[in-house]
C-alpha cells in the first residue's frame, strides 16, 4: 500500500479517552481513520485525531455501516463507553428511533435471548459483519497501555489487602462470567459493592458511601472468555481520582486484559494520591 493510499481503519467511538488512544496508535501505524462517533457519546474533539469524522445515531447502525463502507473501512474497532442506562429513560422510543438494522439486531438476532452486554455486543458484531464491517481486537493499537503483572506503582498495598485480593478475585471473575459487571469492592473479606448497569464510577462512589472508614480495594477483571473486540476493562485518571475521593487504598486489575488509559500519567497520579495499582 503506497503512502498516498494508506490502509483504512474504521473507528466506532463512544465516550472517554480510549477512542483517542486507539486513533493515536492507529495513526502512528500509518492508517487512515474513518470515525463514526456515537451521538450523545463521542467527544467532538476526536474529529481532530482522525481523517474523517461523522456522528451516527446509536440506534441506527445502518447509517454508520454505509459511511464506513463508503470510505473503505471494512476492518473496524469499536471502543468507548455508552451510557446503557439512558436506553431505559422515558421517551426512549422517540430518542432512539431504530433503523431496520437495529430492528434486525433486536427482534431477530436477540430474539429469545437475554439483553446482557455480551449478548447485545455479539449481536451488533454479527450484524456489522453481515454488512461487511468486521470488528477487530480493540486493544490492537494501544498495547503499550495494557496492565502488566505485579505492583505497578511505587505505592505498595497494605499487608491486609493481599487477603482481600485472594478473597475477592474468584468472585469478580464469576460476576464477569455471569455478565453482571467487571468490578467489585472488598474490605476485610466482605463484599461492599458489585458493579452492574451503573458502571464502575458509580459503583466506586457507592462503595465509598458504604465504607466511610475507607481502606477498601477495587477489583476489576475481564470476563473468563473475554472477547477483546469490545467491553475490555479500563481504568484511568478518572478512576484514580474517584478511588481517592471514596477512600479506597488499592485497585487490582487483570494483566494483559485491562487497559490503563494514559498509563504513565495514571500511575503517577495513583502514587501522588496514595492508591496502589496491582496487575494480577
C-alpha positions in Angstrom: 0.0 0.0 0.0 1.5 3.3 -1.0 1.9 6.4 1.2 -0.8 8.1 -0.9 -3.2 5.3 -0.4 -2.7 4.1 3.2 -4.7 1.2 4.7 -8.0 2.2 6.2 -9.3 1.6 9.8 -12.9 2.2 10.9 -13.4 3.5 14.4 -16.8 3.4 16.2 -16.4 5.7 19.1 -18.2 6.1 22.4 -17.3 8.2 25.4 -13.9 8.7 27.1 -10.3 8.8 26.3 -10.0 5.3 24.8 -11.1 6.3 21.3 -8.3 8.9 21.3 -5.7 6.3 22.3 -6.8 4.0 19.5 -6.8 6.8 17.0 -3.3 7.9 18.0 -2.0 4.3 17.9 -3.5 3.7 14.5 -2.2 6.9 13.1 1.3 6.0 14.4 0.9 2.7 12.5 0.2 4.7 9.3 -3.5 4.0 8.9 -6.2 6.3 7.6 -9.0 6.5 10.2 -12.7 6.8 9.4 -14.6 7.5 12.7 -18.3 7.0 13.4 -18.9 9.0 16.6 -21.9 7.7 18.5 -24.3 10.6 19.1 -24.6 11.9 22.7 -21.4 9.9 23.5 -18.4 10.6 21.3 -16.3 13.7 22.1 -16.3 16.2 19.2 -12.6 16.8 19.8 -12.0 13.3 18.4 -12.5 14.8 14.9 -9.0 16.4 15.2 -7.4 13.0 15.6 -9.0 11.2 12.6 -9.2 11.6 8.8 -13.0 11.5 8.5 -15.4 12.1 11.4 -19.2 11.8 11.4 -21.9 11.3 14.0 -24.2 8.2 14.0 -27.4 7.8 16.0 -26.8 5.0 18.5 -29.9 3.0 17.3 -29.2 3.5 13.6 -26.2 1.3 12.8 -27.2 1.2 9.1 -26.0 4.8 8.8 -22.6 4.0 10.3 -22.2 1.0 8.1 -23.0 2.9 4.9 -20.5 5.7 5.8 -17.7 3.3 6.9 -18.1 1.2 3.6 -18.2 4.4 1.6 -14.7 5.2 2.8 -13.4 1.7 2.6 -13.3 1.0 6.3 -14.1 -2.7 6.4 -11.8 -3.5 9.4 -13.2 -1.6 12.4 -12.6 -1.1 16.1 -15.4 -0.2 18.5 -14.4 1.4 21.7 -15.6 3.9 24.3 -18.4 3.9 26.9 -22.0 4.1 26.0 -24.4 5.0 28.9 -26.6 2.0 28.7 -28.9 3.3 31.5 -30.0 6.0 29.1 -31.8 3.4 27.0 -34.2 2.8 29.9 -35.3 6.5 30.2 -38.8 7.9 29.3 -39.2 8.9 25.6 -36.5 6.4 24.6 -38.6 5.2 21.6 -38.5 8.7 20.2 -34.9 9.5 21.1 -33.6 6.1 19.9 -35.9 5.6 16.9 -34.3 2.5 15.3 -33.5 1.8 11.7 -34.0 -1.6 10.1 -30.5 -2.8 11.1 -31.3 -2.1 14.7 -34.6 -3.8 14.4 -32.9 -6.9 12.9 -30.5 -6.9 15.9 -33.2 -6.5 18.5 -36.0 -8.6 17.0 -34.1 -11.2 15.0 -30.6 -11.7 16.4 -31.6 -11.1 20.0 -35.0 -12.9 19.7 -35.4 -15.3 22.7 -32.0 -14.2 24.1 -31.2 -12.1 27.2 -30.1 -8.5 26.8 -26.8 -8.6 28.8 -23.8 -6.8 27.4 -22.1 -9.7 25.8 -25.2 -10.9 24.1 -26.1 -7.5 22.7 -22.5 -6.7 21.6 -22.1 -10.0 19.8 -25.4 -9.4 18.0 -24.2 -6.0 16.9 -20.9 -7.5 15.7 -22.7 -10.2 13.7 -25.0 -7.5 12.1 -22.0 -5.4 11.2 -20.2 -8.4 9.7 -23.3 -9.2 7.6 -22.8 -5.7 6.1 -19.1 -6.2 5.5 -17.8 -4.3 8.6 -15.6 -6.6 10.7 -14.8 -5.8 14.3 -11.2 -6.2 15.4 -9.4 -6.6 18.7 -9.9 -3.2 20.3 -6.5 -3.3 22.0 -4.5 -3.7 18.8 -3.3 -0.1 18.7 -2.9 0.6 22.4 -0.9 -2.4 23.6 1.5 -0.2 25.5 -1.3 0.9 27.8 -2.1 -2.7 28.9 -1.7 -3.7 32.5 1.3 -5.9 33.4 1.8 -8.2 36.4 2.8 -7.0 39.8 2.6 -3.8 41.8 2.7 -1.1 39.1 3.0 1.9 41.5 5.7 2.9 44.0 2.8 2.9 46.5 2.5 -0.6 48.0 -0.8 -2.2 49.1 -1.2 -2.6 52.9 -0.5 -6.2 54.0 -4.2 -6.8 54.7 -5.1 -6.1 51.1 -3.5 -9.3 49.8 -6.0 -11.3 51.8 -8.8 -9.3 50.3 -7.4 -9.8 46.8 -7.3 -13.6 47.3 -10.9 -13.5 48.7 -12.4 -11.3 46.0 -10.6 -12.4 42.8 -12.7 -15.6 42.2 -15.8 -13.5 42.8 -15.0 -10.8 40.4 -14.2 -13.4 37.8 -17.6 -15.0 38.5 -19.6 -11.9 38.0 -17.8 -11.4 34.8 -18.7 -15.0 33.7 -22.3 -14.2 34.5 -22.0 -10.9 32.6 -23.2 -8.9 35.6 -20.3 -6.5 35.7 -16.5 -6.2 35.7 -15.8 -4.9 39.2 -16.4 -5.2 42.9 -15.2 -3.6 46.2 -13.8 -5.6 49.1 -12.9 -4.7 52.7 -11.8 -7.2 55.3 -13.1 -10.1 53.2 -16.5 -8.5 52.9 -18.1 -7.6 49.6 -19.1 -3.9 49.8 -20.4 -3.3 46.3 -20.8 -5.0 43.0 -20.8 -3.3 39.6 -23.9 -3.7 37.4 -25.6 -1.4 34.8 -24.4 1.8 36.6 -20.8 1.3 35.6 -17.6 1.3 37.7 -17.5 5.0 38.5 -20.9 4.9 40.2 -20.0 1.7 42.0 -16.9 3.3 43.4 -19.0 6.2 44.7 -21.4 3.8 46.3 -18.6 1.8 47.9 -17.2 5.0 49.4 -20.6 5.9 50.9 -21.0 2.4 52.4 -17.4 2.2 53.7 -16.8 5.6 55.2 -13.8 4.3 57.1 -12.0 3.8 53.8 -9.1 1.4 53.1 -11.1 -0.8 50.7 -9.9 -2.4 47.5 -11.4 -2.3 44.0 -11.0 -5.4 41.9 -11.6 -5.2 38.2 -11.3 -8.1 35.8 -12.1 -9.3 32.3 -14.6 -12.0 31.7 -13.1 -15.5 31.7 -13.5 -15.7 27.9 -13.2 -12.0 27.3 -13.9 -11.0 23.7 -11.2 -8.4 23.0 -13.3 -6.8 20.3 -15.3 -4.9 22.9 -16.0 -4.1 26.5 -12.4 -4.6 27.6 -11.9 -3.4 31.2 -10.3 0.0 31.6 -9.1 2.3 34.4 -7.7 5.8 34.0 -7.1 9.1 35.7 -10.9 9.5 36.4 -10.8 6.1 38.2 -7.9 7.0 40.4 -9.4 10.4 41.3 -12.7 8.6 42.2 -11.0 6.0 44.3 -9.2 8.7 46.2 -12.4 10.6 46.9 -14.0 7.4 48.1 -11.1 6.5 50.4 -10.0 3.3 48.6 -6.4 2.2 49.1 -5.8 -0.1 46.1 -7.1 -1.2 42.7 -6.4 -4.6 41.3 -6.7 -5.2 37.6 -6.1 -8.1 35.3 -2.8 -8.2 33.4 -2.9 -8.3 29.6 -6.6 -7.8 29.6 -7.1 -4.4 31.2 -6.2 -1.0 29.6 -4.7 1.7 31.8 -5.7 4.8 29.9 -2.8 7.3 29.7 -0.8 4.7 31.6 2.2 6.9 32.7 0.0 9.8 33.9 -2.5 7.4 35.6 0.2 5.6 37.6 1.9 8.8 38.5 -1.4 10.2 39.9 -2.0 7.0 41.8 1.3 7.4 43.6 0.5 11.0 44.3 -2.8 10.1 45.8 -1.6 7.1 47.7 -3.5 4.5 45.6 -1.7 1.2 45.0 -2.2 -0.3 41.5 -1.7 -4.1 41.2 -1.7 -6.2 38.0 -2.8 -9.8 38.6 
